């Protein structure tokens, strides 16, 4: 256990993308994301989801792993949560950096 704990804060990076930190609770994910965003320079840009069918908002929100409001800065690391274009590699879990 001690040896594992020594590696908990190692930084592993490839192409400017840090290794994914796995959390057991959504609150931990949100806190980690907020701290990482605060560390970045620049202004926060806010994006709000707009649903095409207002009747389904509650259902969609309950099924979505992300909130309706997304705060980003240039340099923020992001991950897709659904397949957008498999041929181009835009798949669930694909990672990138906001430019």
C-alpha positions, 0 to 999 in steps of 0.5 A: 500500500505504501508503494502505491501511495508514493505513486498517487501524484506522479505526473504522466503526460503524452502529447500534452494530455495528462493521464486520466485520474479515476475517482469513485464518486462524482463529487470527487470528479467535480472537485478535481475538475474545478481545481484543474480549471482554476490552475489554468490562466485565462478567462472561463467560457461558459457553454450551456446545453440546449435540448431540442425537445424541452419535454425530454429535459429531465429524462436527458439530464438524468441519463447524462454523465455531465451537467447542462453547463460546461465551463472551459478555458484554453488548455483545459483537458476534455473527454468525449462522453459519446461517439460522434464520428468513429471514423475520425476517432471522435469516440466515447473516452477520446481525450483532447485539449481546448485550443 
